[in-house]
Amino acid sequence: MDATTQSVEEIEAALDQVIDQTVLHMTPMLMQSWCTEVARGIQNVDVIATRYGFPTTQAMLDTIAGNEPLRKRIKAERAAWNSDDNLATRLRTQYGLILQESAPENARPLFDPSTSPAQRTDLLRTIANVAGVYGAERLGTPGFTGGEAGPRWSIQMVFQNAGKVEEITLKPNPPPEIESEDDGPS
């Protein structure tokens, strides 16, 4: 039987099976991501439905409407997302998405032959900082090769009579573990 001769009921039953399979076969992590995206409402629901394998946006919405625990989970996530306590995370996420969408346009000068090497270095430094790449503030510094992440202090000592500069870089030790009175010997 082809699609033109199927009854509405048969099509609905087939669609319900696809919807059930989509939700049932999501891993817990994928289910969490889906609920989070729906709750936040940042992306268009059509994009979310396609991303998570629903045949249509309406199929995704019907899945949510027909599942009380899922609806409660999404509502709880939405409340937490919109809370005042979550403002910093909400802004970071929203502006991060704006940066992500503008990245191709912002990187275009890197590939423009008329961009000077100094401008490219500045742009790479800015992009690396936005991306959170450690040491980006030192890119372009002679002798910088990256290294372990973590706080560092540099001390430069100038020996006037010797005519040279010595640099010492210190990395702090991890803080000592402090035992509580309950953890100590009895």
C-alpha positions as CSV (number, residue, x, y, z in Angstrom):
1,M,0.0,0.0,0.0
2,D,1.5,3.4,-1.0
3,A,1.2,6.7,0.9
4,T,-1.7,7.8,-1.3
5,T,-3.9,4.9,-0.3
6,Q,-3.1,4.8,3.4
7,S,-5.8,5.9,5.8
8,V,-5.2,8.8,8.1
9,E,-5.3,6.3,11.0
10,E,-2.5,4.2,9.5
11,I,-0.4,7.3,8.8
12,E,-1.0,8.5,12.4
13,A,0.0,5.1,13.8
14,A,3.2,5.0,11.7
15,L,4.0,8.6,12.8
16,D,3.4,7.7,16.5
17,Q,5.8,4.7,16.1
18,V,8.5,7.1,14.7
19,I,7.9,9.6,17.5
20,D,8.0,6.9,20.2
21,Q,11.2,5.4,18.7
22,T,12.8,8.9,18.5
23,V,12.3,9.5,22.2
24,L,12.8,6.0,23.4
25,H,16.2,5.6,21.6
26,M,17.7,8.8,22.9
27,T,20.5,8.2,25.3
28,P,20.1,9.9,28.7
29,M,22.7,12.6,27.6
30,L,20.8,13.2,24.3
31,M,17.5,13.4,26.2
32,Q,19.0,15.9,28.6
33,S,20.3,18.0,25.7
34,W,17.0,17.9,23.9
35,C,15.0,18.9,27.1
36,T,17.5,21.7,27.7
37,E,17.2,23.1,24.2
38,V,13.4,23.0,24.4
39,A,13.3,24.6,27.8
40,R,15.7,27.4,27.0
41,G,13.8,28.4,23.8
42,I,16.8,30.0,22.2
43,Q,16.7,28.0,19.0
44,N,13.7,27.8,16.7
45,V,11.6,24.7,17.5
46,D,11.9,23.6,13.9
47,V,15.7,23.5,14.2
48,I,15.4,21.5,17.5
49,A,13.0,19.0,16.0
50,T,15.2,18.4,13.0
51,R,18.4,18.2,15.2
52,Y,16.9,15.5,17.4
53,G,15.3,13.4,14.6
54,F,11.6,14.2,14.8
55,P,9.9,14.0,11.5
56,T,8.1,17.3,12.0
57,T,7.9,20.1,14.6
58,Q,4.4,19.1,15.4
59,A,5.5,15.5,16.1
60,M,8.0,16.8,18.7
61,L,5.4,19.1,20.3
62,D,2.9,16.2,20.4
63,T,5.6,14.0,22.1
64,I,6.0,16.7,24.8
65,A,2.2,17.2,25.2
66,G,1.6,13.4,25.6
67,N,4.2,12.8,28.2
68,E,3.5,14.3,31.6
69,P,6.9,13.6,33.2
70,L,8.7,15.0,30.2
71,R,6.6,18.1,30.3
72,K,7.3,18.6,34.0
73,R,11.0,18.1,33.4
74,I,11.0,20.8,30.6
75,K,9.0,23.2,32.8
76,A,11.4,22.7,35.7
77,E,14.4,23.3,33.4
78,R,12.7,26.4,32.0
79,A,12.1,27.8,35.5
80,A,15.7,27.2,36.4
81,W,17.0,28.7,33.2
82,N,14.9,31.9,33.6
83,S,15.7,32.4,37.3
84,D,17.6,35.4,38.4
85,D,20.3,33.2,39.9
86,N,21.0,31.9,36.4
87,L,21.5,35.3,34.7
88,A,25.2,35.0,34.2
89,T,24.9,31.6,32.6
90,R,22.0,32.7,30.5
91,L,23.9,35.7,29.2
92,R,27.1,33.7,28.5
93,T,25.1,31.1,26.6
94,Q,23.1,33.7,24.5
95,Y,26.1,35.8,23.7
96,G,28.2,32.7,23.0
97,L,25.6,31.6,20.4
98,I,25.8,35.1,18.8
99,L,29.6,34.8,18.7
100,Q,29.3,31.3,17.2
101,E,26.9,32.5,14.4
102,S,29.2,35.5,13.6
103,A,32.4,33.5,13.6
104,P,32.7,32.9,9.9
105,E,32.2,36.6,9.1
106,N,34.6,37.7,11.9
107,A,37.3,35.3,10.7
108,R,37.0,36.4,7.0
109,P,39.9,39.0,7.3
110,L,42.2,36.1,8.3
111,F,41.9,34.8,4.7
112,D,42.0,38.2,3.0
113,P,45.4,38.8,1.3
114,S,45.1,42.5,2.0
115,T,45.1,41.9,5.8
116,S,48.5,42.7,7.2
117,P,50.3,40.2,9.4
118,A,49.9,42.4,12.4
119,Q,46.2,42.6,11.9
120,R,46.0,38.8,11.5
121,T,47.9,38.3,14.7
122,D,45.6,40.7,16.6
123,L,42.6,38.9,15.1
124,L,43.9,35.5,16.0
125,R,44.6,36.7,19.5
126,T,41.1,38.0,19.8
127,I,39.5,34.8,18.4
128,A,41.7,32.7,20.7
129,N,40.6,34.8,23.8
130,V,36.9,34.5,22.8
131,A,37.4,30.7,22.3
132,G,39.1,30.4,25.8
133,V,42.4,29.2,24.4
134,Y,45.0,29.3,27.2
135,G,47.8,31.8,26.7
136,A,46.0,33.7,23.9
137,E,47.1,37.0,25.5
138,R,50.7,35.9,24.9
139,L,50.3,34.7,21.3
140,G,52.8,36.5,19.2
141,T,55.2,37.0,22.2
142,P,58.7,35.8,21.1
143,G,59.6,32.5,22.6
144,F,56.0,31.6,23.8
145,T,55.2,28.0,22.9
146,G,52.1,27.5,25.1
147,G,52.4,25.1,28.0
148,E,50.4,23.9,31.0
149,A,47.3,25.7,32.0
150,G,47.2,27.4,35.4
151,P,48.2,30.6,37.1
152,R,51.8,31.7,36.7
153,W,53.9,34.6,37.9
154,S,56.8,36.0,36.0
155,I,59.6,38.0,37.6
156,Q,62.2,39.8,35.4
157,M,65.5,40.7,37.0
158,V,67.6,43.2,35.2
159,F,71.3,43.0,36.1
160,Q,72.5,46.5,35.1
161,N,76.2,45.8,35.2
162,A,75.9,42.5,33.3
163,G,73.6,44.0,30.6
164,K,71.2,41.1,30.5
165,V,67.7,40.3,31.7
166,E,66.8,37.1,33.5
167,E,63.2,35.9,33.7
168,I,61.9,33.4,36.2
169,T,58.4,31.9,35.8
170,L,56.8,30.4,38.9
171,K,53.8,28.1,39.0
172,P,52.2,27.9,42.5
173,N,51.9,24.6,44.3
174,P,48.3,23.3,44.7
175,P,46.8,24.5,48.0
176,P,47.4,22.2,50.9
177,E,44.7,19.8,52.0
178,I,43.3,20.8,55.3
179,E,41.8,18.1,57.4
180,S,38.8,18.8,59.5
181,E,38.7,17.9,63.1
182,D,36.5,14.9,62.2
183,D,39.1,13.5,59.7
184,G,42.0,13.7,62.1
185,P,43.3,10.9,64.4
186,S,41.2,10.1,67.4
